Amino acid sequence: MATTVTAKGQVTIPKPVRDMLGIVPGSKVDFHRAADVSVVLVRADKKRAASRFERLRGHVGKASIQMPSWL
């Protein structure tokens, strides 16, 4: 994937790469030079985007349940 560098030296990280690394607004990234002189983009912070299942964790069984009057 290629991207263009702006006049300010900024680039847009392509969405598939952001999704793969869990990069969301506010995430920190770091650049490392590999042995073959290529540059590697890595996630610098420990947080990652919560999956749709993780966002629901703790919500099961929280609905109000009405007990039947015959109990």
LINZIQUI-V875720 format. One record per residue. N is the residue number from 1. RES is the residue in three letters. PHI is phi as a letter, one per 40 degrees, with the letter a starting at -180 (none if undefined). PSI is psi in whole degrees, 0 to 359 (999 if undefined). NEAR is the number of other C-alpha atoms within 12 Angstrom. Layout:
N;RES;PHI;PSI;NEAR
N;RES;PHI;PSI;NEAR
This chain:
1;MET;none;134;9
2;ALA;b;151;10
3;THR;a;161;13
4;THR;b;139;13
5;VAL;c;131;11
6;THR;c;174;9
7;ALA;c;334;7
8;LYS;c;3;7
9;GLY;g;17;9
10;GLN;c;151;10
11;VAL;b;156;12
12;THR;c;127;16
13;ILE;c;122;23
14;PRO;d;145;16
15;LYS;d;316;15
16;PRO;d;325;13
17;VAL;c;316;20
18;ARG;d;316;21
19;ASP;c;317;17
20;MET;c;320;16
21;LEU;c;353;25
22;GLY;g;32;25
23;ILE;c;124;28
24;VAL;b;167;22
25;PRO;d;131;13
26;GLY;g;350;13
27;SER;c;151;18
28;LYS;b;140;19
29;VAL;b;159;23
30;ASP;b;155;15
31;PHE;b;132;14
32;HIS;b;140;15
33;ARG;c;124;12
34;ALA;c;169;11
35;ALA;c;330;8
36;ASP;c;15;8
37;VAL;g;7;9
38;SER;c;165;10
39;VAL;b;134;12
40;VAL;b;131;16
41;LEU;c;126;19
42;VAL;b;157;22
43;ARG;c;125;24
44;ALA;c;333;18
45;ASP;c;160;16
46;LYS;c;340;13
47;LYS;c;151;16
48;ARG;b;162;21
49;ALA;c;136;21
50;ALA;c;138;15
51;SER;c;168;11
52;ARG;c;333;8
53;PHE;c;321;11
54;GLU;c;326;12
55;ARG;c;335;11
56;LEU;c;350;12
57;ARG;d;131;12
58;GLY;g;358;10
59;HIS;c;346;11
60;VAL;c;134;11
61;GLY;g;8;9
62;LYS;c;357;9
63;ALA;c;146;8
64;SER;c;131;8
65;ILE;b;127;7
66;GLN;c;126;8
67;MET;c;139;7
68;PRO;c;148;6
69;SER;c;339;5
70;TRP;c;357;5
71;LEU;c;999;5
